[in-house]
Amino acid sequence: MDIHNKYKIEVKKSVNSKKQDTRRKRKKKMKKRLLAVLLSAVCVISLAACGSKSETDSGRENTAGTSGGSVVRVGSKDFTEGNVVAEIYALALEDHGYEVERVMNVAGSVIHTSIMNDKIDLYPEYTGTGLLSILQMDAVTDPEEAYNTVKKEYEKQFSLTWLDYAQANDGQGLFISTKKAKELGIKTISDLQAHAGELRFASQGEFDQREDGLPGLEKVYGAFDWKSSAVYDNGLKYQVIENDEADAAPAYTTEGQLAETEKFTLLEDDRHAWPPYNLAPVVRGDVLEANPEIADILNAVSATLDTATLTKLNAKVDVEKEEYEDVAAEYYESIK
């Protein structure tokens, strides 16, 4: 099962005076985009009247390319990280002359179908999701092997291309209160297992039964004989640890709260129990063939994304309550 369909952070949009300037800027951008779309529509109608509209054999307008108002449809899954990264992709493409249609918040369970059915041209995906959920293949723990497998099979089975993968890994993990980590010298999951008898575990229930949860972990690290273990709602786990009601809990490795390193310490999976979930753009083969420069544009973005960076971007949205478009724009400006 795709772990990114299991955990969805609810983003509450705060309204305060500090954000009025950024929202006014966004409205101006939207007006410009709308005007561009309207002008494009007028051009298309004019071309159609002259009988000069070019279409692909499938009936889709052939708008790929960097010249003459090209359009690339960028999709994203329906959670913070997907939106932020897809928006960065979109900004990078626009900066290189492409017109981008944003197709955000597609359910993770159908986004592969969407790209296969020509509803989107590209989107950010995870190697572990491609390997386990889409290809239904056995888990591997080496990032390069996972990537090479999905790249080969996606091209063979789906005519989809995986571009370079980022170092950013949004996979299963465990975290501990930083205070307790310093007290006991815990940096890795091996350290955690050795000190389990001194620690209170905040489980989410299903983690204790899932094969990719505690059972899989114990196959690699040995039994975790916790001082105590209680089930808490996933949305409360950081509050529980911060309030000293428990010491350790499961997490996904780029959750925004983990940016608060003075409070929480993400532990290294030093024995590689869990499969990698490295982030990469997946692109339709026909779109990439017509526009090979897309690979260089998006690979340059991926080269800047590691786990710590992605965690901080998520934190700006989920913890600091900024708009994901603003977070993506600020980040892209910092790397362009």
C-alpha positions in Angstrom: 0.0 0.0 0.0 1.2 3.5 -0.9 2.2 5.1 2.4 1.5 8.5 0.8 -2.2 7.6 0.6 -2.2 6.7 4.4 -1.1 10.0 5.8 -2.7 13.3 4.7 -2.0 16.5 6.7 -4.9 18.8 6.9 -3.8 22.3 6.1 -5.8 25.0 7.7 -5.6 28.3 5.9 -5.0 31.1 8.4 -6.1 34.7 7.5 -4.0 37.5 8.9 -2.7 40.8 7.8 0.9 39.6 7.2 -0.3 37.6 4.2 -2.3 40.3 2.5 0.6 41.5 0.3 1.5 38.0 -0.9 -2.1 37.2 -1.7 -2.5 40.5 -3.7 0.6 39.5 -5.7 -0.9 36.1 -6.3 -4.1 37.6 -7.5 -2.2 39.7 -10.0 -0.3 36.6 -11.2 -3.6 34.8 -11.6 -5.1 37.7 -13.6 -2.1 37.6 -15.9 -2.4 33.9 -16.4 -6.1 34.2 -17.1 -5.4 36.9 -19.6 -2.8 34.7 -21.3 -5.3 31.8 -21.4 -8.0 34.0 -23.0 -5.5 35.3 -25.6 -4.5 31.8 -26.3 -8.1 30.8 -26.7 -8.7 33.6 -29.2 -5.7 32.5 -31.2 -6.9 28.9 -31.2 -10.4 29.9 -32.4 -8.8 32.0 -35.1 -6.6 29.1 -36.3 -9.5 26.8 -36.2 -11.5 29.1 -38.4 -8.7 29.0 -40.9 -8.5 25.3 -40.8 -4.9 25.3 -39.6 -5.1 23.7 -36.2 -2.5 20.9 -35.7 -3.6 17.8 -33.8 -1.9 14.6 -32.8 -3.3 11.3 -34.1 -5.1 10.8 -30.7 -7.0 14.1 -31.2 -5.1 16.0 -28.5 -3.8 19.4 -29.6 -0.1 19.3 -30.2 1.0 22.0 -27.9 4.3 20.5 -26.7 7.4 22.6 -27.3 9.0 25.8 -26.0 7.7 28.0 -28.8 4.3 29.4 -29.7 2.4 29.1 -26.5 3.3 25.5 -25.6 1.4 23.9 -22.7 2.6 21.3 -20.2 0.1 19.8 -17.7 1.8 19.4 -14.3 -0.1 17.2 -11.8 0.3 16.6 -8.1 -1.0 14.3 -5.4 -3.4 15.7 -2.9 -1.1 16.5 0.0 1.3 19.3 0.9 4.5 17.9 -0.4 3.0 16.9 -3.7 1.6 20.4 -4.2 4.8 22.2 -3.2 7.1 20.1 -5.5 4.7 20.2 -8.4 4.5 24.0 -8.1 8.3 24.2 -8.2 8.3 22.1 -11.3 5.7 24.4 -12.9 7.7 27.5 -12.0 10.9 26.1 -13.5 9.1 25.2 -16.7 7.5 28.6 -17.0 10.9 30.2 -16.4 12.1 28.3 -19.5 9.3 29.4 -21.8 6.6 26.8 -21.2 3.0 27.6 -20.5 1.9 25.4 -17.7 -1.5 24.0 -16.8 -1.7 23.0 -13.1 -3.7 19.9 -12.2 -3.3 19.9 -8.4 -4.7 17.6 -5.7 -5.3 14.5 -7.7 -5.9 11.5 -5.4 -2.9 9.4 -5.0 -4.9 6.3 -5.9 -5.7 7.6 -9.4 -2.8 9.8 -10.4 -1.1 7.0 -12.3 -4.3 6.4 -14.2 -4.5 10.1 -14.9 -1.1 10.2 -16.6 -1.8 7.0 -18.5 -5.1 8.5 -19.7 -3.4 11.6 -21.0 -5.0 13.9 -18.4 -1.6 15.1 -17.2 1.9 15.2 -18.7 4.1 14.8 -15.6 4.0 14.8 -11.8 6.3 14.1 -8.8 6.3 10.4 -7.7 8.2 8.2 -5.2 10.3 5.3 -6.1 8.8 3.1 -3.4 5.3 3.9 -4.6 6.2 3.0 -8.2 7.9 -0.2 -7.2 5.4 -1.5 -4.6 2.0 0.1 -5.5 2.1 0.4 -9.3 4.4 -2.4 -10.4 3.5 -4.7 -7.5 7.1 -5.8 -7.2 9.0 -7.0 -4.2 10.5 -4.3 -1.9 14.2 -3.5 -2.2 16.1 -1.3 0.2 18.9 0.1 -2.1 17.8 3.5 -3.5 19.7 3.1 -6.8 18.3 -0.4 -7.4 14.7 0.8 -6.7 15.1 3.7 -9.1 16.7 1.6 -11.9 13.9 -0.9 -11.6 11.0 1.6 -11.8 12.7 3.5 -14.6 13.2 0.4 -16.7 9.7 -1.0 -16.0 7.8 2.2 -16.5 9.4 2.8 -19.9 8.7 -0.8 -20.9 5.1 -1.1 -19.6 3.8 2.4 -19.7 6.0 4.6 -22.0 6.6 6.8 -19.0 10.1 8.2 -18.1 11.5 8.6 -14.6 13.9 11.6 -14.6 16.7 11.8 -12.0 15.6 11.1 -8.5 16.3 13.5 -5.6 18.1 12.6 -2.4 14.9 13.6 -0.6 13.3 10.4 0.8 9.7 10.5 2.1 9.5 7.1 3.6 8.6 5.4 6.9 10.7 6.4 9.9 10.8 6.8 13.7 11.4 9.9 15.7 12.2 10.5 19.4 12.1 13.6 21.6 15.4 15.4 21.2 15.7 15.7 25.0 15.5 11.9 25.4 17.8 11.3 22.4 20.5 13.4 24.0 20.0 11.8 27.4 20.5 8.3 26.1 22.7 9.0 23.1 20.2 7.7 20.6 20.8 8.6 16.9 19.8 5.5 15.0 17.1 2.9 15.1 19.7 0.4 16.4 20.2 2.7 19.3 16.5 3.0 19.9 16.1 -0.8 19.9 18.9 -1.1 22.5 17.2 1.4 24.8 13.6 0.3 24.1 13.1 -0.9 27.7 13.6 2.7 28.8 11.2 4.3 26.4 7.4 4.9 26.0 6.2 4.3 22.5 3.4 6.3 20.9 2.0 3.9 18.3 -0.8 4.6 15.8 -2.2 1.1 16.2 -2.0 -0.1 12.6 1.8 0.5 12.7 2.1 -2.4 15.1 0.4 -4.8 12.6 1.6 -3.6 9.2 4.3 -5.6 7.5 6.1 -2.4 6.7 5.6 -1.3 10.3 6.8 -2.8 13.5 6.8 -6.5 12.3 9.1 -5.6 9.4 11.3 -3.5 11.6 11.7 -6.3 14.2 12.8 -8.8 11.4 15.8 -6.6 10.8 16.5 -5.0 14.3 15.1 -7.6 16.7 12.3 -7.2 19.2 11.4 -3.7 20.6 10.5 -4.4 24.3 9.1 -1.0 25.1 8.8 0.3 28.6 5.2 0.9 27.6 3.2 1.3 24.3 -0.1 3.1 23.8 -2.1 4.0 20.7 -2.5 7.7 19.9 -4.2 9.5 17.0 -1.7 10.2 14.3 -2.5 13.9 14.3 -1.6 14.1 18.0 1.8 12.3 18.0 4.0 15.4 18.1 1.9 17.0 20.8 2.2 13.7 22.8 6.0 13.7 22.5 6.3 17.4 23.3 4.1 17.0 26.4 6.3 14.2 27.7 3.5 11.6 27.5 5.7 9.4 25.3 9.2 9.3 24.0 9.1 7.9 20.5 6.7 7.4 17.6 6.4 6.5 13.9 6.6 9.3 11.3 7.1 9.8 7.6 10.6 11.2 7.1 9.7 14.6 5.6 6.8 15.6 7.9 7.1 19.3 8.6 7.1 19.1 12.3 10.5 17.2 12.1 12.0 20.5 11.1 11.8 21.5 14.8 15.0 19.6 15.6 15.2 21.2 19.1 12.1 19.2 19.9 12.2 16.1 17.7 15.0 13.9 16.3 14.4 11.7 13.2 16.4 8.5 13.6 18.6 7.0 11.0 17.4 3.6 9.6 21.0 2.3 9.8 20.1 -1.3 8.8 17.9 -0.2 5.9 14.8 -2.0 7.0 12.4 0.2 4.9 12.3 0.6 1.2 13.3 4.1 -0.2 10.8 6.6 -1.3 13.0 9.0 -3.3 11.2 11.7 -5.2 11.4 12.1 -9.0 9.4 13.6 -11.9 7.6 11.0 -14.0 6.9 12.3 -17.5 4.9 11.0 -20.5 7.3 9.6 -23.1 5.8 11.5 -26.0 6.0 14.8 -24.2 9.6 14.2 -23.3 10.5 13.1 -26.8 9.0 16.3 -28.2 10.6 18.4 -25.5 13.9 16.8 -24.4 15.0 20.0 -22.5 12.3 19.2 -19.9 14.7 16.6 -18.5 17.4 19.1 -17.8 15.0 21.7 -16.4 13.5 19.3 -13.8 16.7 17.4 -13.1 18.2 20.7 -12.0 15.3 21.1 -9.5 15.7 17.5 -8.2 19.4 18.0 -7.6 18.6 20.6 -4.9 16.1 18.5 -2.9 17.2 16.5 0.0 15.2 15.2 3.0 16.0 18.2 5.2 15.1 20.7 2.5 11.8 19.0 1.8 11.0 18.8 5.5 11.5 22.6 5.8 9.3 23.3 2.8 6.5 21.2 4.3 7.0 22.9 7.7 6.4 26.3 6.1 3.0 25.1 5.0 1.9 22.7 7.7 3.4 24.4 10.7 3.8 28.1 9.8 0.6 28.0 7.7 2.0 29.7 4.6 0.4 29.1 1.2 2.1 26.4 -0.8 2.4 28.6 -3.9 4.3 31.2 -1.9 6.6 28.6 -0.4 7.3 27.1 -3.8 7.9 30.5 -5.4 10.4 31.5 -2.6 12.3 28.3 -3.0 12.5 28.4 -6.7 13.8 32.0 -6.6 16.6 30.7 -4.3 17.8 28.0 -6.7 17.2 29.5 -10.2 
